Amino acid sequence: MSESTTFTFAGQTVNRLGFGAMRITGEGIWGPPKDPDECRAVLRRAVELGVNLIDTADSYGPYISEELIREALHPYGDVKIATKAGFLRIGPDAWRECGRPDYLRQECEMSLRRLGQESIDLFQLHRIDPSVAAEDQFGLLRDLLDEGKVRAVGLSEVSVEQIVAARKVVTISTVQNLYNLTNRQSEAALEYCQREGIGFIPWYPVAAGSLARSGGPLDALAHKNNITVGQLSLAWLLRRSPVMMPIPGTSKVAHVEENCAAADITLNDETFDAIDALHD
Ligand SMILES: NC(=O)c1ccc[n+]([C@@H]2O[C@H](COP(=O)([O-])OP(=O)(O)OC[C@H]3O[C@@H](n4cnc5c(N)ncnc54)[C@H](OP(=O)(O)O)[C@@H]3O)[C@@H](O)[C@H]2O)c1
């Protein structure tokens, strides 16, 4: 397989290990984080360490994550910001789909304003709203692409059938689904994306920290490779597919440094197969 450290979508090339900016908000992904200065430092450090794909959403905070990204990183240079729309926030940990085209358009406009951009690098539909015709949601994404409001379009938490249906209406550059070495429910979507050259962005890549903690079956393998368990989890994802773009999230500089170092680790066949065998 290709060992390329980069992936290109819609003419934009990014390093495959990105950063997820959901955790730079308050408890329940609601309101500001406890330490906004540290969160801005995390964003800057990620970029210093080579990250140039940052994943966010209007609904993270809401708005807080996009605002911190602008404060820390604008002007963005070669850093690509991937945002999303499609969730209403009605309180901490509460998320409700909203895929009405007018609403998605409004959120695109507001993300452009908050991020300080003329065109969004990657605009992802956070969820397909089951109460709105899917073609209408895809059609709005196509309109935004045609109008130049967004440079690329992505989907999130979708099946192969849904990706195929969306592609009849609009070019899909990326798919963002839950995926990590212990949860492979999206294997079919990943395989489809790899075949079709669509970027696959696995969210929950270190299972909210549980795949970054020592004390489990990955310990021995990490120790043998002289790396941490979190780095092992991320290096496994990077090796799993050349279209894979993990976006581990953290609010701590020490953790972003640990996670970014995984970009330079290539697992040998023996370690890769041993991890596979642990979680088959
Ligand atoms: N499309 C979707 O529906 C969807 C859903 C959820 C998330 N996402 C995106 O995916 C990104 C990642 O997902 P996620 O945040 O749920 O999961 P994750 O990246 O697997 O886990 C993040 C959590 O793990 C901890 N962590 C990270 N690195 C660590 C390390 N080296 N050592 C110890 N703990 C570590 C962080 O805590 P500390 O802050 O204490 O480091 C944080 O709470 C999000 O930021 C967001 O951009 C998308």
The ligand as an ORCA input file, in Angstrom:
! r2SCAN-3c Opt
* xyz 0 1
  N     -18.566     13.626     12.680
  C     -18.979     13.415     13.914
  O     -20.146     13.098     14.145
  C     -18.012     13.577     15.035
  C     -18.348     13.130     16.324
  C     -17.401     13.292     17.339
  C     -16.165     13.869     17.051
  N     -15.887     14.313     15.795
  C     -14.579     14.918     15.453
  O     -13.575     13.969     15.719
  C     -12.592     14.513     16.592
  C     -12.046     13.410     17.457
  O     -13.105     12.726     18.120
  P     -13.237     12.666     19.703
  O     -12.735     13.927     20.304
  O     -14.603     12.238     20.007
  O     -12.318     11.445     20.085
  P     -10.762     11.222     20.304
  O      -9.953     12.154     19.494
  O     -10.574      9.765     20.147
  O     -10.577     11.531     21.851
  C     -10.414     12.818     22.358
  C     -10.264     12.695     23.862
  O      -9.145     11.895     24.168
  C      -8.271     12.550     25.043
  N      -6.926     12.408     24.479
  C      -6.509     12.755     23.247
  N      -5.208     12.496     23.089
  C      -4.788     11.958     24.253
  C      -3.534     11.487     24.706
  N      -2.460     11.510     23.925
  N      -3.466     10.995     25.978
  C      -4.553     10.947     26.770
  N      -5.773     11.409     26.397
  C      -5.885     11.900     25.140
  C      -8.678     14.002     25.084
  O      -8.637     14.510     26.396
  P      -7.654     15.735     26.791
  O      -8.326     16.987     26.317
  O      -7.589     15.604     28.273
  O      -6.355     15.467     26.098
  C     -10.089     13.998     24.566
  O     -11.019     14.053     25.627
  C     -13.337     15.610     17.345
  O     -12.468     16.598     17.852
  C     -14.240     16.153     16.264
  O     -13.509     17.071     15.445
  C     -16.795     14.151     14.789
*
